[in-house]
């Protein structure tokens, strides 16, 4: 069986010692590959900083954008084989696999387009020069430049392609070299993409390295110009934030962690409307796509009490259809595959048991063992589980559905009295989320909800009847929109178009004479202000 190694200091590392992990197909439990642990991570970090950094900084934004476009093209050329690998190694249906892989090339393309707008300047001009004192010609102007460090990207198991490439695209456009560490359990896909990236020397030496297997002592070697972008559990995020070297050097850390995203059905929503159908469609997608292993999946469905019975009935019908077609995702017609690992299945079952302390299951059996096209008990399967709590429990901020993210096809119906105050209290009890969605045609309610809810979210999707036909399901993270959220969600921010570059750049105020600033720095593109 093949053993995967790391790509460090411009070469695939020799395989040494016992494998650190064995990767399996989560539907059939067949072993697929071993992963070997890497060494010499101090040298790898230095190589990225000293070789990759200067090479990237010599390129303009436009030139770096051309690299991203070339990477997107290269990955797209391998799309079919990558989709097959994602199905085999990650428990993805073909649709799930497309979501991951096409999402990855989509981010590359979006940032390549942004690069064209940023053009050939060596820095981003953040604002126009501002006089420090009304009578003085001395001004201050903010510009952003690439940090002279390494971007360390630590990713979760659920999006081996999008997670790695989404972060890579932004860092490379900013001009910062990357050392990417995918989650071990699903790193087969990330490793294959790394092979594609490194074949043919598309990127400058040192611009990209891959650490397969455990993190080792990498974080002991971080420096003050480095950036750590982490996606994963809150517990690991806290360890990274509290790491001695990270603290000692005040390393910039971005955390994307757990999130109890909500769907809020407005008080005006009517059964039979297109908007109600959209809300049901979205909840089913967000519970079952990637078997619910999405940080943006809907975990709490906040429904006016008057709509509860209809919502329960419609969701139960639709989820039962998915449950009937849950099985080996390589088989045609299967709608939902397994969870990624045996540990994820054990954690999800335990999480459901904890939710049941304050909610009852209305659809789904967490102990089901027989799934399509597989011997009973094979694979890490969990059918969709819908729970329901009372209106009183829904308002209790200590209830488990406000605290436990069951990382699987699981959500809880939470009834409310139709007032924004109650809906907001329920949503806020999640203590900060990546995304939530409102379904309402009541503009006054929607405006008040934006003011009330947005501070608790990284993204708020508002859907109305008029736009229902073209609406995207809320778990789609577009590179133009912010990804991240306050509080429990990690308090991070990634993507969001040009906003995303800020993570990898240093914003500096340049203070000097007005004419000097105008000559050397100039104005923001599109503005005409001139120095006097
Ligand atoms: P995890 O166990 O925290 O692992 C995440 C990553 O951290 C993996 O690459 C892991 O490597 C690495 N890691 C483990 N211990 C570490 C340490 N001491 N120092 C540095 N890195 C370390 O999370 P997961 O199980 O992969 O992912 C599930 C969680 O991710 C869920 O809670 C989900 O909500 C969250 N998530 C959030 C987002 C978001 O954007 N907010 C997106 C996806 C997932 P190994 O695999 O080698 O252990």
Boltz pocket constraint, residues with backbone or C-beta under 6 A from the ligand:
constraints:
  - pocket:
      binder: B
      contacts: [[A, 154], [A, 155], [A, 156], [A, 157], [A, 158], [A, 181], [A, 182], [A, 183], [A, 184], [A, 185], [A, 213], [A, 214], [A, 215], [A, 231], [A, 232], [A, 233], [A, 234], [A, 235], [A, 236], [A, 237], [A, 239], [A, 240], [A, 255], [A, 256], [A, 257], [A, 258], [A, 259], [A, 293], [A, 294], [A, 295], [A, 405], [A, 407], [A, 434], [A, 489], [A, 490]]
      max_distance: 6.0
